[in-house]
């Protein structure tokens, strides 16, 4: 029996002249199964604003879901292992990958998405880290993973 893999990889979250995630919120809602009520949000790509602010922006844009940023959970690995869906936002791909490695989350995320079939939504840097490597990013290497 094979697991259905569900990945939504978006190039960005914002369209010029629109509110944050205005165009992508409905695409995300259409993609996620209707029984999904909570999202684990990974804000590690943010470098020019803090993770709490990022969580507030995403929570506001995806208000039909309970959005929990991973940095507010007591156990990052357990959060990945038990979440309904994984959402990784954009920012700096190098910083994101560095933090995913620092917290030993890559294998857990990979298992949840590829083996368990947990939905994955990523935009910008969040899409880049879902690829085999980050070679297509145009981000500056502000930190080396």
MDAnalysis code that builds the backbone (N, CA, C; Angstrom):
import MDAnalysis as mda
import numpy as np

u = mda.Universe.empty(435, n_residues=145, atom_resindex=np.repeat(np.arange(145), 3), trajectory=True)
u.add_TopologyAttr("name", ["N", "CA", "C"] * 145)
u.add_TopologyAttr("resid", np.arange(1, 146))
u.add_TopologyAttr("resname", ["UNK", "UNK", "UNK", "UNK", "UNK", "UNK", "UNK", "UNK", "UNK", "UNK", "UNK", "UNK", "UNK", "UNK", "UNK", "UNK", "UNK", "UNK", "UNK", "UNK", "UNK", "UNK", "UNK", "UNK", "UNK", "UNK", "UNK", "UNK", "UNK", "UNK", "UNK", "UNK", "UNK", "UNK", "UNK", "UNK", "UNK", "UNK", "UNK", "UNK", "UNK", "UNK", "UNK", "UNK", "UNK", "UNK", "UNK", "UNK", "UNK", "UNK", "UNK", "UNK", "UNK", "UNK", "UNK", "UNK", "UNK", "UNK", "UNK", "UNK", "UNK", "UNK", "UNK", "UNK", "UNK", "UNK", "UNK", "UNK", "UNK", "UNK", "UNK", "UNK", "UNK", "UNK", "UNK", "UNK", "UNK", "UNK", "UNK", "UNK", "UNK", "UNK", "UNK", "UNK", "UNK", "UNK", "UNK", "UNK", "UNK", "UNK", "UNK", "UNK", "UNK", "UNK", "UNK", "UNK", "UNK", "UNK", "UNK", "UNK", "UNK", "UNK", "UNK", "UNK", "UNK", "UNK", "UNK", "UNK", "UNK", "UNK", "UNK", "UNK", "UNK", "UNK", "UNK", "UNK", "UNK", "UNK", "UNK", "UNK", "UNK", "UNK", "UNK", "UNK", "UNK", "UNK", "UNK", "UNK", "UNK", "UNK", "UNK", "UNK", "UNK", "UNK", "UNK", "UNK", "UNK", "UNK", "UNK", "UNK", "UNK", "UNK", "UNK", "UNK", "UNK"])
u.atoms.positions = np.array([
    [0.847, -1.179, 0.000],
    [0.000, 0.000, 0.000],
    [0.891, 1.240, 0.000],
    [0.597, 2.169, -0.867],
    [1.393, 3.388, -0.937],
    [0.661, 4.542, -0.249],
    [1.437, 5.454, 0.281],
    [0.900, 6.633, 0.945],
    [0.788, 7.750, -0.086],
    [-0.327, 8.439, -0.059],
    [-0.499, 9.578, -0.954],
    [0.276, 10.756, -0.385],
    [1.197, 11.265, -1.142],
    [1.985, 12.417, -0.725],
    [1.266, 13.686, -1.130],
    [1.200, 14.637, -0.196],
    [0.470, 15.883, -0.428],
    [1.393, 17.057, -0.153],
    [1.941, 17.635, -1.204],
    [2.810, 18.800, -1.080],
    [2.260, 19.927, -1.935],
    [2.178, 21.105, -1.351],
    [1.816, 22.315, -2.080],
    [3.008, 23.249, -1.962],
    [3.695, 23.463, -3.070],
    [4.897, 24.277, -3.095],
    [4.612, 25.544, -3.889],
    [4.604, 26.663, -3.186],
    [4.272, 27.956, -3.782],
    [5.532, 28.804, -3.925],
    [5.582, 29.586, -4.973],
    [6.761, 30.423, -5.179],
    [6.824, 31.568, -4.178],
    [5.670, 32.052, -3.743],
    [5.641, 33.183, -2.819],
    [4.321, 33.215, -2.073],
    [4.219, 34.135, -1.143],
    [2.987, 34.273, -0.365],
    [2.213, 35.531, -0.723],
    [2.868, 36.456, -1.386],
    [2.264, 37.769, -1.617],
    [2.337, 38.153, -3.087],
    [1.236, 38.700, -3.567],
    [1.200, 39.238, -4.912],
    [1.239, 40.763, -4.800],
    [2.003, 41.388, -5.636],
    [2.160, 42.840, -5.595],
    [0.793, 43.528, -5.546],
    [0.642, 44.441, -4.605],
    [-0.585, 45.206, -4.505],
    [-1.696, 44.548, -3.715],
    [-1.428, 43.376, -3.110],
    [-2.455, 42.696, -2.324],
    [-1.961, 42.497, -0.892],
    [-2.878, 42.181, 0.001],
    [-2.533, 41.906, 1.382],
    [-1.733, 40.610, 1.488],
    [-1.040, 40.455, 2.600],
    [-0.220, 39.271, 2.836],
    [-1.064, 38.001, 2.700],
    [-0.624, 37.111, 1.878],
    [-1.234, 35.806, 1.617],
    [-2.648, 35.882, 1.043],
    [-3.038, 37.027, 0.524],
    [-4.394, 37.156, -0.015],
    [-4.637, 36.152, -1.135],
    [-3.706, 36.037, -2.064],
    [-3.912, 35.120, -3.186],
    [-3.693, 33.666, -2.774],
    [-2.819, 33.409, -1.830],
    [-2.442, 32.029, -1.526],
    [-3.314, 31.373, -0.466],
    [-4.002, 32.134, 0.361],
    [-4.808, 31.546, 1.439],
    [-5.877, 30.600, 0.893],
    [-6.549, 30.992, -0.168],
    [-7.591, 30.130, -0.727],
    [-6.986, 28.904, -1.414],
    [-5.850, 29.069, -2.045],
    [-5.159, 27.930, -2.663],
    [-4.795, 26.910, -1.582],
    [-4.307, 27.402, -0.455],
    [-3.943, 26.516, 0.661],
    [-5.187, 25.818, 1.204],
    [-6.264, 26.563, 1.408],
    [-7.513, 25.975, 1.918],
    [-8.057, 24.920, 0.966],
    [-7.971, 25.161, -0.327],
    [-8.432, 24.180, -1.313],
    [-7.563, 22.930, -1.311],
    [-6.287, 23.097, -1.034],
    [-5.342, 21.982, -1.031],
    [-5.485, 21.093, 0.202],
    [-5.663, 21.689, 1.364],
    [-5.703, 20.908, 2.601],
    [-7.006, 20.122, 2.711],
    [-6.918, 18.888, 3.197],
    [-8.146, 18.127, 3.424],
    [-9.074, 18.857, 4.394],
    [-10.354, 18.694, 4.215],
    [-11.346, 19.440, 5.003],
    [-11.310, 19.102, 6.489],
    [-10.773, 17.940, 6.856],
    [-10.735, 17.575, 8.270],
    [-9.522, 18.156, 9.014],
    [-8.659, 18.844, 8.320],
    [-7.503, 19.493, 8.950],
    [-7.982, 20.762, 9.647],
    [-7.679, 20.882, 10.933],
    [-8.076, 22.076, 11.688],
    [-6.880, 22.843, 12.253],
    [-5.727, 22.176, 12.342],
    [-4.562, 22.848, 12.929],
    [-3.334, 22.663, 12.046],
    [-2.484, 23.688, 12.077],
    [-1.278, 23.706, 11.258],
    [-0.072, 23.945, 12.152],
    [0.994, 23.196, 11.912],
    [2.267, 23.468, 12.564],
    [3.049, 24.371, 11.636],
    [3.317, 25.586, 12.085],
    [4.008, 26.571, 11.269],
    [5.470, 26.661, 11.694],
    [6.360, 26.592, 10.717],
    [7.800, 26.689, 10.971],
    [8.283, 28.009, 10.381],
    [8.608, 28.988, 11.261],
    [8.955, 30.342, 10.818],
    [10.450, 30.597, 10.686],
    [11.263, 29.562, 10.672],
    [12.717, 29.704, 10.775],
    [13.370, 30.480, 9.631],
    [12.675, 30.695, 8.525],
    [13.259, 31.439, 7.407],
    [13.240, 32.946, 7.657],
    [12.453, 33.390, 8.630],
    [12.364, 34.821, 8.917],
    [13.674, 35.317, 9.512],
    [14.197, 36.393, 8.945],
    [15.425, 36.986, 9.482],
    [15.292, 38.491, 9.700],
    [14.353, 39.131, 9.048],
    [14.212, 40.582, 9.198],
    [13.086, 40.950, 10.167],
    [12.380, 39.955, 10.698],
    [11.371, 40.170, 11.737],
    [11.324, 38.895, 12.576],
    [10.735, 38.999, 13.776],
    [10.818, 37.844, 14.682],
    [9.746, 36.799, 14.382],
    [9.968, 35.643, 14.934],
    [9.109, 34.492, 14.654],
    [7.695, 34.689, 15.194],
    [7.549, 35.398, 16.318],
    [6.209, 35.677, 16.842],
    [5.412, 36.537, 15.870],
    [6.059, 37.541, 15.312],
    [5.394, 38.397, 14.330],
    [4.994, 37.586, 13.094],
    [5.877, 36.702, 12.666],
    [5.584, 35.855, 11.503],
    [4.374, 34.964, 11.790],
    [4.358, 34.376, 12.968],
    [3.221, 33.536, 13.345],
    [1.918, 34.337, 13.321],
    [1.936, 35.544, 13.832],
    [0.725, 36.383, 13.827],
    [0.244, 36.658, 12.405],
    [1.176, 36.957, 11.507],
    [0.800, 37.228, 10.108],
    [0.151, 36.005, 9.465],
    [0.755, 34.845, 9.655],
    [0.236, 33.621, 9.049],
    [-1.092, 33.227, 9.700],
    [-1.184, 33.353, 11.029],
    [-2.435, 33.038, 11.733],
    [-3.581, 33.916, 11.241],
    [-3.288, 35.177, 11.036],
    [-4.308, 36.097, 10.549],
    [-4.744, 35.732, 9.133],
    [-3.798, 35.412, 8.282],
    [-4.107, 35.074, 6.889],
    [-4.826, 33.730, 6.760],
    [-4.490, 32.796, 7.646],
    [-5.101, 31.459, 7.611],
    [-5.992, 31.275, 8.840],
    [-6.877, 32.227, 9.059],
    [-7.664, 32.293, 10.290],
    [-8.638, 31.135, 10.473],
    [-8.906, 30.385, 9.429],
    [-9.813, 29.235, 9.577],
    [-9.124, 28.051, 10.249],
    [-7.808, 28.152, 10.477],
    [-7.034, 27.091, 11.118],
    [-6.452, 27.588, 12.437],
    [-6.185, 26.649, 13.302],
    [-5.406, 26.932, 14.500],
    [-3.938, 26.794, 14.096],
    [-3.221, 27.903, 14.073],
    [-1.821, 27.913, 13.642],
    [-0.933, 28.005, 14.884],
    [-0.043, 27.036, 15.025],
    [0.913, 27.039, 16.128],
    [2.312, 27.068, 15.558],
    [3.071, 28.067, 15.958],
    [4.468, 28.135, 15.521],
    [5.283, 27.164, 16.358],
    [6.149, 26.444, 15.695],
    [6.922, 25.399, 16.350],
    [7.769, 25.936, 17.496],
    [8.241, 27.175, 17.403],
    [9.102, 27.711, 18.458],
    [8.345, 27.955, 19.764],
    [7.033, 27.864, 19.733],
    [6.228, 28.014, 20.952],
    [5.825, 26.668, 21.553],
    [6.299, 25.603, 20.962],
    [5.980, 24.278, 21.484],
    [7.133, 23.797, 22.371],
    [6.834, 22.961, 23.370],
    [7.885, 22.515, 24.281],
    [8.853, 21.502, 23.680],
    [8.406, 20.787, 22.654],
    [9.231, 19.735, 22.065],
    [9.038, 19.775, 20.545],
    [10.039, 20.344, 19.839],
    [9.928, 20.524, 18.390],
    [9.696, 19.199, 17.665],
    [10.455, 18.191, 18.029],
    [10.351, 16.903, 17.346],
    [8.973, 16.280, 17.558],
    [8.482, 16.305, 18.773],
    [7.152, 15.759, 19.056],
    [6.077, 16.535, 18.298],
    [6.258, 17.835, 18.179],
    [5.297, 18.649, 17.429],
    [5.207, 18.195, 15.982],
    [6.355, 17.920, 15.367],
    [6.369, 17.432, 13.987],
    [5.734, 16.039, 13.929],
    [6.054, 15.202, 14.875],
    [5.573, 13.814, 14.868],
    [4.070, 13.703, 15.076],
    [3.430, 14.724, 15.636],
    [2.007, 14.629, 15.961],
    [1.116, 15.630, 15.225],
    [1.671, 16.472, 14.384],
    [0.870, 17.520, 13.747],
    [-0.028, 16.977, 12.635],
    [-1.052, 17.758, 12.306],
    [-1.968, 17.423, 11.214],
    [-1.419, 17.844, 9.860],
    [-0.684, 18.947, 9.844],
    [-0.114, 19.482, 8.604],
    [1.094, 20.347, 8.959],
    [2.041, 20.396, 8.040],
    [3.262, 21.183, 8.222],
    [3.241, 22.335, 7.227],
    [3.494, 23.540, 7.739],
    [3.532, 24.741, 6.910],
    [4.862, 25.439, 7.174],
    [5.636, 25.658, 6.111],
    [6.924, 26.334, 6.257],
    [6.931, 27.568, 5.360],
    [7.137, 28.710, 5.995],
    [7.085, 29.979, 5.293],
    [8.395, 30.374, 4.644],
    [8.316, 31.460, 3.906],
    [9.464, 31.976, 3.179],
    [10.328, 32.896, 4.011],
    [11.390, 33.304, 3.386],
    [12.402, 34.146, 4.024],
    [13.741, 33.763, 3.418],
    [14.696, 33.487, 4.260],
    [16.016, 33.107, 3.776],
    [16.183, 31.590, 3.844],
    [16.405, 30.973, 2.703],
    [16.514, 29.521, 2.611],
    [17.690, 28.986, 3.418],
    [18.807, 29.684, 3.391],
    [19.988, 29.224, 4.126],
    [19.722, 29.219, 5.626],
    [19.086, 30.266, 6.118],
    [18.757, 30.345, 7.543],
    [17.759, 29.260, 7.928],
    [16.758, 29.056, 7.084],
    [15.761, 28.021, 7.328],
    [16.421, 26.645, 7.420],
    [17.226, 26.303, 6.440],
    [17.869, 24.995, 6.441],
    [18.803, 24.842, 7.641],
    [19.525, 25.899, 7.974],
    [20.409, 25.865, 9.138],
    [19.623, 25.516, 10.402],
    [18.486, 26.165, 10.603],
    [17.674, 25.931, 11.802],
    [17.040, 24.536, 11.788],
    [16.585, 24.082, 10.627],
    [16.034, 22.728, 10.538],
    [17.098, 21.692, 10.895],
    [18.334, 21.932, 10.471],
    [19.438, 21.046, 10.837],
    [19.774, 21.182, 12.322],
    [19.846, 22.409, 12.816],
    [20.185, 22.648, 14.222],
    [19.232, 21.914, 15.163],
    [17.961, 21.915, 14.828],
    [16.951, 21.282, 15.672],
    [16.644, 19.841, 15.263],
    [17.445, 19.287, 14.345],
    [17.303, 17.886, 13.906],
    [15.884, 17.562, 13.435],
    [15.329, 18.421, 12.592],
    [13.951, 18.248, 12.140],
    [13.814, 17.702, 10.725],
    [14.864, 17.688, 9.951],
    [14.750, 17.293, 8.544],
    [14.220, 15.870, 8.372],
    [14.797, 14.922, 9.072],
    [14.348, 13.532, 8.928],
    [12.916, 13.343, 9.413],
    [12.560, 14.009, 10.505],
    [11.201, 13.892, 11.036],
    [10.179, 14.465, 10.054],
    [10.485, 15.629, 9.480],
    [9.583, 16.226, 8.497],
    [9.484, 15.331, 7.268],
    [10.627, 14.860, 6.797],
    [10.649, 13.973, 5.621],
    [9.768, 12.740, 5.857],
    [9.899, 12.115, 7.026],
    [9.097, 10.920, 7.342],
    [7.604, 11.264, 7.381],
    [7.262, 12.349, 8.056],
    [5.850, 12.710, 8.179],
    [5.216, 12.970, 6.811],
    [5.952, 13.593, 5.920],
    [5.400, 13.943, 4.614],
    [5.456, 12.755, 3.651],
    [6.606, 12.126, 3.547],
    [6.787, 11.084, 2.529],
    [6.278, 9.712, 2.944],
    [6.305, 9.418, 4.225],
    [5.865, 8.100, 4.694],
    [4.452, 8.157, 5.270],
    [4.201, 9.137, 6.134],
    [2.904, 9.215, 6.810],
    [1.836, 9.943, 5.991],
    [2.244, 10.693, 4.982],
    [1.280, 11.388, 4.129],
    [0.711, 12.666, 4.718],
    [1.393, 13.249, 5.689],
    [0.933, 14.511, 6.278],
    [1.087, 15.627, 5.239],
    [0.065, 16.458, 5.061],
    [0.164, 17.549, 4.089],
    [1.282, 18.528, 4.440],
    [1.945, 19.011, 3.402],
    [3.041, 19.966, 3.529],
    [2.735, 21.153, 2.640],
    [2.813, 22.346, 3.219],
    [2.664, 23.577, 2.459],
    [3.922, 24.399, 2.686],
    [4.549, 24.820, 1.601],
    [5.716, 25.680, 1.704],
    [5.649, 26.765, 0.659],
    [6.127, 27.940, 1.035],
    [6.251, 29.004, 0.043],
    [7.651, 29.574, 0.130],
    [8.162, 29.949, -1.033],
    [9.489, 30.518, -1.165],
    [10.518, 29.595, -0.521],
    [11.181, 30.019, 0.544],
    [12.183, 29.170, 1.203],
    [11.576, 27.847, 1.660],
    [10.314, 27.872, 2.070],
    [9.627, 26.641, 2.481],
    [9.454, 25.657, 1.343],
    [9.372, 26.160, 0.121],
    [9.355, 25.285, -1.058],
    [10.755, 24.791, -1.372],
    [11.736, 25.675, -1.245],
    [13.120, 25.298, -1.556],
    [13.598, 24.115, -0.721],
    [13.275, 24.104, 0.577],
    [13.770, 23.012, 1.427],
    [13.033, 21.699, 1.195],
    [11.955, 21.729, 0.433],
    [11.251, 20.497, 0.091],
    [11.884, 19.808, -1.122],
    [12.794, 20.493, -1.778],
    [13.482, 19.955, -2.955],
    [14.682, 19.112, -2.513],
    [15.269, 18.355, -3.438],
    [16.440, 17.541, -3.087],
    [17.616, 18.346, -2.548],
    [17.750, 19.593, -3.008],
    [18.777, 20.481, -2.472],
    [18.282, 21.918, -2.630],
    [19.030, 22.874, -2.092],
    [18.591, 24.272, -2.148],
    [19.298, 25.041, -3.267],
    [19.802, 24.320, -4.239],
    [20.579, 24.923, -5.313],
    [19.836, 25.922, -6.177],
    [18.518, 25.931, -6.139],
    [17.772, 26.864, -6.978],
    [17.438, 28.166, -6.269],
    [17.802, 28.297, -4.998],
    [17.472, 29.527, -4.280],
    [18.273, 30.705, -4.821],
    [17.673, 31.863, -4.734],
    [18.399, 33.081, -5.087],
    [18.705, 33.899, -3.837],
    [18.564, 33.269, -2.664],
    [18.843, 33.934, -1.390],
    [20.340, 34.099, -1.179],
    [20.678, 35.076, -0.358],
    [22.065, 35.282, 0.036],
    [22.409, 34.282, 1.127],
    [23.585, 33.685, 1.071],
    [23.988, 32.718, 2.103],
    [24.435, 33.435, 3.385],
    [23.465, 33.925, 4.149],
    [23.764, 34.695, 5.363],
    [24.291, 33.806, 6.482],
    [24.066, 32.514, 6.362],
    [24.586, 31.519, 7.291],
    [24.744, 30.245, 6.485],
    [25.714, 29.420, 6.825],
    [25.939, 28.226, 6.022],
    [25.414, 26.989, 6.727],
    [24.411, 26.318, 6.131],
    [23.855, 25.102, 6.751],
    [24.842, 23.946, 6.703],
])
